[in-house]
Amino acid sequence: NRLKELAEEVPQLEMELTTEQEKLAELEESQTSSEWQTMQQQIKEQETLVTQKEQDLRQLEARLLELETQGLRLQERMEESQKRLTASRRKLEEYRTQTNSLVQQQQQLNQQIEATETRLQELTEQLKDAKIGRDRAEEKLRQSQDKQQKLTWQQQKLQDTQQERQDHLSNLEDNIQQQEADLPSPLPEVPHLVSLEERGEQLTFETYAAQLEQLQKDLQNTQKRLESLEPVNMLALEEYEKTEERLVELTEKLTTLEAERTELLLRIENFTTLRFRAFQEAFDAVNENFETIFATLSQGDGYLELENPENPFEGGLNLIAHPKGKPVQRLSSMSGGEKSLTALSFIFALQRYRPSPFYAFDEVDMFLDGANVERLSKMIKQEAEKAQFIVVSLRRPMIEASERTIGVTQARGAYTQVLGIKLA
């Protein structure tokens, strides 16, 4: 605007200068000394004013050229920043895609683990039912074997008893024949010839014929007792064979189930071992980073502690911090600034172990004093060599440590104005 005003004033001043020159010529012709001197003075003043205006115009033109150059530079920087932002967005999208892929793989592994555990539980139930069935079959087989053995023993005992009596009977018949050959004919009357003991009673026979008759009766009774035991259950052998085949089949199934169960247990143990090993490796690395970073930011010492070191997946994680000049305390009992430093130390520890391409901090230095803000700004500047940081801050040390600074202020009304800030 000032340049336009000067440009409009220059022609007007030139016209005034021409008019004054014409007046000067007229005065020279009229040879009026006082008017000539007056006009000469006015002409000098106008020439001085014109010279000054021309110098101002040249300075404004140089300033305009400088502003145009700065505008071109800012445009180039904006284009460069836009390219970097586009590349960062592309990389961020790629990382998001990779993250989604890893999440899907993890979900698939979790589903496989759940399916394996469900299958293992089913196999365990089947194995339990098979064991119960096997025990029942073995018990039934054992009872059948015991029953068959008892019957076999009884049959053998009866057969032995029958054989002994038949042998005894044959011996008696032979003795009778021999004695009959030696006896006189006719036989004399002998009242009590032979005596037998049966059932604890004393039996006395008057003649051998009566004794023989009694023996034949005993033999018939024994024969009847043997016949009463019949028929012998011959199907017990067939049932035994079927039970034995069923036992072999159940044993094979049990062996197969035990092998599958062993394999599943090995897989689950392998998954558990790999998961524990990966967690322990990450925990050790993050804990080491946390100790180093916390010492840098707070000039104290701190470390990470697992609630259940033997099985960390069933417990939580504690942040133990010892700021400079204060006792060891947990995160829940710290002040706002100490909590901020501890949380930032943990974030930077994670970032060093597995860096992300992009971080956004929103007034993380709000509760910190000046010295801690300076240490935090140095840490962010150091970590910015590996990743991009966007920090919202109102603290001067943080703003001075930034590479690019954008100011945001509330304009007239409800509008927000974004300004570029150039720090001296």
Beta strands, then each sheet from edge to edge (+ up, - down):
strand 1: 194-198
strand 2: 201-205
strand 3: 301-306
strand 4: 317-322
strand 5: 329-330
strand 6: 358-362
strand 7: 388-392
strand 8: 406-410
strand 9: 416-420
sheet 1: 1+ 2-
sheet 2: 3+ 4- 5+
sheet 3: 6+ 7+
sheet 4: 8+ 9-
end
